Amino acid sequence: MNADQPVLVLGATGGQGSAVVSAMLARGAAVRGMVRNLQSAPARRLAARGVEVVGGDLADRESLASAMRGVAGVFAMTTPFESGPAAEIAQGRAILAAAHEARVPHVVFSSVAGADQDTGVPHFETKAVIERELAAGEVPYTILGPTYFFDNALGDVDRIHQGVLDLPLPPDRPLQQLARPDLGEFTAAVFAAPGTFTGRRIELAGDAPTPGDMAAALSTALGRTVRHNEVQLDEIGNDDMRAMWAFLRGHGYRVDVPALHAAHPDLPWTSFADWAASTFSSTP
């Protein structure tokens, strides 16, 4: 990777993008971050950290191509959760077209573990479409497939503080998961040696605790009892989320966690217990 050229991080103020920015900056890399609102407080905080902040939109090929000019690589992600599945595929196609136009040397696409399994989960299937089109194109790429993020637990942080961890899994069913900073670290490792990772699809998991394990770790972190409540699938109103949890209750992710960690021993591979301790021990 040319150290003088920045890596462009799309969605640089979001959860994944922020993790990638932090990991790249920690390695001393030049970073360009694309944001929708240049005047937002998160965008200003990025600039204060030395990030070159540019405006753009994931659905706008022209703004994407402009942001991609002169970069060493692009970290790309897409989302269906604002405008729907068709919009996510459109984002992916805009990113790929812009990367081709700008002759980007390497794209790291953050997909999802299991997207290649014909799961029928809508936000897995949309990413599978983008993966196939990326692989069929001419831009050098690496696909990363993160599993469930530890941070997803924070969507119910009030319930956790009340002593309840709501998860639609049996208490003894392992759930492969990942800390967002570990995704950032892995992405930075790819950009440090892109040739090693070109054309590869790598699924990522740092730990595989059961809901029982998670409740115990949260209890330790909070200093009070947290119990697991097994939410039933018919209680989940969102079709996409219900399909995802049906997949996770059934076939589920299939990351070979020991082999992954052995292949990349220099990465942190945060455990759920360590994440819980660092996240909740300082939370009022």
N, C-alpha and C positions, 0 to 999 in steps of 0.2 A: 504494500500500500504506500502511495506517495504521501509522506508525512506533511508535505506542504499543502496538500489538497484536503478540504474538510470532508467528513462523512455527513451526509444529510440524514437527519432523523425526522421522519414524518410523525405528526401527532406528538410533537416534542414536549408538550405540557401534560400529556395524559400519563396514565400509570405505567404502561410499557415504555413509551417514549422517554419519560423522565428517567427511568432506570437505565436505559441505553445511554442517554446523555451523561449521566453521572459516571457510568463505567468508562465511557470514552474519555471524558475529562480527566479521570483518575489516571489514565494511561498517558496523559499528555497529548492526546490527539486533538486536532482542530475539528470543531463541530459546528455545523449549520443546522438550525432547527426551524422547521416550518410550522407556523401556527396560523389559526384563522384570524385571530384578533391581535394585531401588533401592539395595541394599547392596553391589553389586559395585564393584570398584576403578575400572573405566571410568566407571561412573555417578557415583562421587564425584569423579572428575577433571572430568567435565562440569560438575558443580555448582560446583567450584572456579573454573571459567572464567566463571561468571556465567550458565550455562544453567539455566533452570527445569526440573528433572528430574521427570517423572511416570512412574508405573508403568502398564503395560498390555501387551496381547498383540495381535499382528496378526490373530488369529483371533477376538477377542472384541469384538463390535460395541459393547457397552456401555462398555468401558474406552476404546475408540477415540473414541466420541462424547464421553465425558467429557474426554479429552485435547484434543479439537478445539474445545471451547467457547471462544469469544472470540478465536480466532486470525485472523491476516491471511491465512494460507494453510497448506497442508500439503504437505510433501515425502513422497511415498509410494513404497514399493518392496515387492515380494513375493518369496518364494523357494520353490522346490520341493525344495531340497536337504536339508531337514531331515525333511519328512513326505510328500513326493511331490507330483505334479502336481495332483491333486484338492485337496490342502490349499492349494496356491498360489492356485487359483481361488477357494477359500473365503476366503482372506485378502483377495483383491481385492474380493470382494463385500461382505465385512464393512467394509472401508475405504470403499467407495463408499456403502454404506447409512449409515454413521456420518457421512460428509461431508455427505450430503443432510440427515440429521436435524439436524446442528449448523449447517447453512446456511454451510458453509465458502465463503469468497469465491473461492478459487482452489486447485486441486490440481495439483501437478506430479508426474506419475507417471513413475518411472524404469522403462522397459521394456527393450527390447534392439533394436539395429539388425537389420533383417531380419524382425522379427516380423510384418510385413504381407506377406511374400513366400510364404506357404504352404510353409514349408521342411520341415515334418514333424519338426523338432527339438522334442522334448517341451517344454523350458523356453522355447522361442520361442512355441510354440502356446498354452501356458497364458497367457502375457502378451498374446497376440493376443486371447484371449477377454476379458480384463480391459480392454484398450484399447477394444474394440468397445462394451462395456457402459458404460465411462466416457464415450465419445463420444455414446452414446445417451441419457445422463442429463441432468440439469439443472444439475449443478455445473460452473462454469467450470473449464477444465482446460488444461494443456499436457502433451503426451507427449514425453519425451526418450528417444531410443534410442541408448544408448552402444554402441560396438563393443567389441572385446576389450580388457580392461584390461591395461595394462603390468604391474600388480602380480600378474597371474596367473602370471607367470614365477617368482614367489617360491615357488610351490607346489613347485618343484623346485630350491630355492636351493642345497641341498647338492650336487646334480649340477652346477650352474653353477660352484660353487666347485671342483669336481673337473675342470672344463674341458669340460663337455658341456651343450648346450642341446637338450633333447628337445622337438621339435615335430612334429606329424603333417602337415607341409607340405613340398612340394619346396623346395629352398634358394632358388629364385628367385621364389617366389610371394609377392607383397605381402600383408600382413595388416594391415588397418585397425585401429588401436588408439587407446586414450585413457588419459590419466593421470586417476586418480580426482579429484585436486584440480581438474582442468579441468571435470569434471562438476559439482563443487561451485560453481565460479565461474559456470558457465552457469546453474545453478539460481538462484543469487543474483541474476543479471542478470534472470531471468524474474520473480522476486518484486519486483525494483525497478521493473519496468514491466509488470505482468501483462497489461494491456490490449493491449499490443503482441504478446503471445504467445498470447492466448486462442484455443483451438480448433486450435492448430497441433501437428503432429507433426514433430519435428526430430531427425534422427540425427546423432550426434556422433563425430568421429574427429579426433585430433590429428596422426597420422602414419600412414604405411603402409609400414613397413620389411619387407623380406624376411627370412626366417630367417638368410640370409647376412649381411644388414645388422645384424641383432640380435646375432649371434655376434661380429661385428667390434666393435660398440659395447660389448658386455660385456667383450671382450678388452681394449679400451682402458681401461675403467673399473677392471678388476681388475689390469691390468698383467701379464696372462698370457693364453695362448691359450685361447679357448673355441671349440669347434667345434660345428656343428649336426649333430644326429643325427635323421634323418627317421624318426620312429616310423610304423609301418604301422597302418592302421585296424584290422586284425584283432588287433592287440596291445592295443587299448583295451577294457577289460572292461565299462565303464559304457555302457549302450545310449544314454543321452542324450548323453554326451560323444562317442561314436562318430558319432552322427547329426550333431552340431554340426560335427565336423571334416570329415565328408563334405561338408557344406554349404560349409564354408570352403575346401575343396579344389576345389569345383565352382563354383557360381554366386557364392557369397560375398557379403560386404557390398557395398553400392553407394552409399556416401556420396560426394558431390561435394565432396571435401576443399577444393580451392581456393575454390570458391564459398562454402562454409561459413565459411572463415577470412576471406574478403573481406567477408562480411556481418557478421561479429562481430570486427573487428580489435582491439578493446580487451581481448579475452580472451587468456590466455597461450599456449594451444595448444602444450603441451610436446612436444618431440620424444622419440623413444625414446632417442636418444643422450644427451640431457640428463637424462632420467629415470634411465638406467643410471648415469651419472656421479654423480648426487646420491645414488642408492640404494646403489651398491656401492663407491664410493670410500671411504666411512666404515665399511664392513662388514669386520670382522676376517676 
